[in-house]
Structures are given as structure tokens and as C-alpha cells.
């Protein structure tokens, strides 16, 4: 039996450089857990000039009726509190058109914690250059501590030797 699945677009945007960008999930029977670009690229995408990127391919979530909203909730939960919009879970539920109880149920889904962790890890990975840049700027300022310099050098792969005796 052949696999049969379709795409549900979560987000459809045009980047600053004019390239079309879609984020979607796959639904249906036999949908693989992680979809690689070569498995779903079709003629319509090619003709439209859509170029899939790794982040476009989200895992298929089993046992959830509103897949797009579920993935949006995962992303919202993985976002640090000070950057969340809307700020509260109640407001978020209203934004995506579900009740708070649905969000509570989604938090109990077996894939939820793993997906939140994956999104959080990606969020942090994307910001590593900025953190290193901020640390570098701090090492150049007057309020720089020895610990700041040590951390920067460790990130650069330099071995730090201590004169302290244990």
C-alpha cells in the first residue's frame, strides 16, 4: 500500500530577498515522522519557484485534530516568556481559536515535550552568534570580568590554565 499524505500550510510568506517560503506539516496515512525535501518536492513547487529548506519540514503529529494550531502552540511554548506574543496562554488560545482546555490537553500529548525541546534547541542555535558577539563586546568594555574573558576564550577553543592549587 502506497503512502498517501498531503501538506497543510501553517505559514506562507515572502522573505526580504523575494523568495517564497512555506512552513507546513504533512497529514494522512503513512506520513513519515520527518520529511526530507526530496520526498515531497513536486511539480507545483518547482513551477512556483518554492525552494524547501530544512526548517520547512515538521514532524507529523498523530492524534491531534488541529495540526497547524498544535505546532503553533509548540512554537509559542518553546519561545522564552519575555518574547512570547501574545503573552498569556489564555490570549494565545483566543488567537488560534481554541479553548484553554485544548492547550492543556495538548501539553499532555506524548510528542509535545519533545517537539518543544526541538524548537527551543533550534531557537537557541540560531542565536549563538549573537550571544558570542554580545560576550565579545562585553570583554571589550569597562565592566568586563575575568570570567567573561575566560568564557570567551573557552568558546574560541583555547585552553585556560589556572594558577590556583586545589
N, C-alpha and C positions, 0 to 999 in steps of 0.2 A: 504494500500500500504506500502510495507516494505521500510525502508530507504536503499539507495544504495550510498555508498561513498567509495573512495579509498584514499590511502596515497600518498602524493608527498613528497619525501625525500628532505630536504633542506641541511642537513649536515649529513655525515656518517663518524664517527671517531672511533678510538680505544683509550680509556683512558690510562693513565700511568700504571694503575693496570691491563691492558689487557682486560678490559670489553668493549664490543661493545656498541656504543652509537649512536642513530639516533635522529635527530630533524626533524619533519615532520609536514605537515598540512594535513587536510582532505578535499577532494574535492568531489562534487557530490550532488545529491538530498537528502534532509533530513539530511544532516550532522549537528550534534548538534553544538551549539556555543562553548562549552567547552567539550572536550572528556576526559572521565575518563579511566584509564588504563584497567579496567575490560571489557570495552565495545569494545575495538579494539584488545586486545591481541589475536593472532591467532596461529595456529599450527606452521606456518613457523617461527614466532618469538620465540616460545618455543624451537623448534628444533635448532635454531641458537644460543640459549642462550642469546637472547636480553631481557634485563630487562628494561621495560619502567620506567621512572621517571617522576615526575610531570612536569618538565620543557620541556619534550618532547611533550607535548600536547598543541598546539597553537590553538587559536580560528580560526574558519572558517571565511574567509573574502569573502563577497558577492560582486559581481560587479567588480572584478579585474581579468584580464586575466592571468597575470604573478604572481601567488600567492607567489612563493618562493622568487622572487625578491622583491615583495612588503614587505614581512616580513623582509627580509634583510635590506631594506630601513628603516623600522620602528626601527629595532635594531640599525642601524647606527645613525639615528636621536636621539635616546634615549641615545646614548653614549656621554659623555661630549666632547666638541670640542678638548681639548688637547689630548684626547685618540683616536680620530677618525682616521681610516685608510681606505681608503685614506682621505686626509684632506678636500678636497672640494667636493661639491655636483656634480660639473662637472666631476671630476675624478671618483666619485662613480658611476655616470650614465654610464660612459665608462666601468667600472669594471663589472657591471652586464648586460651590453649590451642593455641599453635603452637610450632614449634621455632625456635631462633635462626637457623638457615639460611634459614627463610622470611622472617624480618625482613631478613636480609642481601640476599635476592633482591628484596624489596620496595623496598629502598633504591636498587636499580638500575632500577626501573620508570621509564619516561620522564616520567610525571606526578608522581613523588614529590617531587622538589626544588621544583617549582612549587607544589604543594599545601602543603608545609611552609612555604615563604615566605609564602603567602597566610594561613595560620593564624597564623604568627608576627606578621605585619603587623597582623592583627585583634587579637591579644593585646596588642600594644604600643599600638594605637589606643585600646583600652578603658581603658588605664592612664594615658593622657596627663593627664587631670585630676588624678590622684593625684600624678604627678610634678611638675606645676606647683604643686600645693598644698604638696608637700614642699619645693620650691625656695623658695616664698614663706615658709614657716616658717623656713627656713634664713636668709633675708635679714633676718628679724626677730631672730635670735639673736646672741649674742656672737661666735660663730665664723664670722660672715659675711665673705666676701672681696669685693673689688671685682668679681671675675669672676662671683661669684654674682649680684650686683645687676645687672651688665651682661647676663647671660644672661636674667634675669627680665624686664628692660626690653625686650630684643630679642624675647622671646616675646610681649610685650604690643604689639609693633609700633612701639616707639619707636626713633627713630634715635639712635645713640650716636656722639657726636663725640669724637675723641681729640685731645689737645693734642700728642701725640707727632709729631715730624717724622721723615720717613723719608729 
